[in-house]
Amino acid sequence: MFKSRKKKSDAEKEMPFLSHLEELRWHLVRALLVSMVFMVLAFINRDIIFNDIILKPKTPGFFTNYYLLKISQWLSGFFNTNAEALAINQYPLDLVNIDMAGQFMAHIKISIVAGLIVASPYIVWEMWRFIKPALHSNEKQTATGAVFYITTLFITGVLFGYYLISPLSIHFLSTYIVSQEVTNTIKLSSYIGTVTSVTFASGIIFELPVVVLFLSRIGLVTPGFMRKYRKHAYVILLILSAIITPPDVFSQLLVCGPLVLLYEISVFISRSVERKLKREANENTKDVAKRRKKR
C-alpha cells in the first residue's frame, strides 16, 4: 500500500516534467520545420543568395562601398585632404575553390544560415510560447513585446554586421600583408566564414539590452556596475572597432558609435529595472505592514 502511494506520488512529480519535455519537443520540431522550409527556398534561389547577397559586399557597387567612396571623394575635395582610406573594396577580389565539394558545401552552409536568419522571428516566438505559461502575471507584463524586441534587435544586428562590419572586414583582411613576397589568395570557404560569422556575431551582440534586462532582473547586473566600468567598456569597443576597420578614425567611429549607443541603452534599461524592483519591494513592505496592523 505504501509502495503504491510512493509510486503514485513519484509519477505525479515526473509527469509534469515529461509533459514539459514533450511540449518543448513539439515547439522545437515546428521551429525546425519552418527553418527547413526557408533553408530549401534559399538553396533553390542560389543566384540571389550568392550573387546578390553573399558575394556583394566585396564588389565596388555594394551599398556601403559605393557611398564610402562618395564620402571619401567629398572629403578630399572639401577639406583638400587625402581620404582614400574610406574607399574600400574598389578593386576586384577573386575567390578560389580548392576542394572538390567546396562549392556544394558552401551552398548548403549558406542555405542553413539564411534559413535560420529568416526563420528567427518564428523560432523566438515558439520559444516564447513555451516559456510564457511558466511566468507569473507581473513577469508576463514585464516581458510584453519580448518576441518583437528580441527579433528586432537580432535583425538590426545582422543588418549592421552585413552592411557595415562585413565590407570593412573584407577590405582590411584581404588587403593586409606582412610582406610583398606573399600574395593573398582567398578561399571561398574562408570568405563565406568571415561574412557569416561577422553577421551572426553582430546579431548576437545586439541582444545586449535583452541580456542586461534579464541579468538586472535577477540582480547580477546593476546600473552602478555598468557606469563604473563604462570607460573600460568604451576602450574594449574602440579596440574591436580598430581591429575590424581600416586605419582611419572615421571608420572606427562608424562602427564604434552604434555599439556605444547599445551600451548606453543597456545602462538605461538596467536603471529602469532597478527602479521598478525598488518600487515592488516598497509596495510589498507596505502590504506586509498593513496586514500586520489588521491583525
Secondary structure, 3 states (H helix, E strand, C coil): CHHHHHHHHHHHHHHHHHHHHHHHHHHHHHHHHHHHHHHHHHHHCHHHHHHHHHCHHHCCCCHHHHHHHHHHHHHHHHCCCCCHHHCCCCCCCCEECCCCCHHHHHHHHHHHHHHHHHHHHHHHHHHHHHHHHHCCHHHHHHCCCHHHHHHHHHHHHHHHHHHHHHHHHHHHHHHCCCCCCCCCCEEHHHHHHHHHHHHHHHHHHCCHHHHHHHHHHCCCCCHHHHHHCHHHHHHHHHHHHHHHCCCCHHHHHHHHHHHHHHHHHHHHHHHHHHHHHHHHHHHHHHHHHHHHHHC
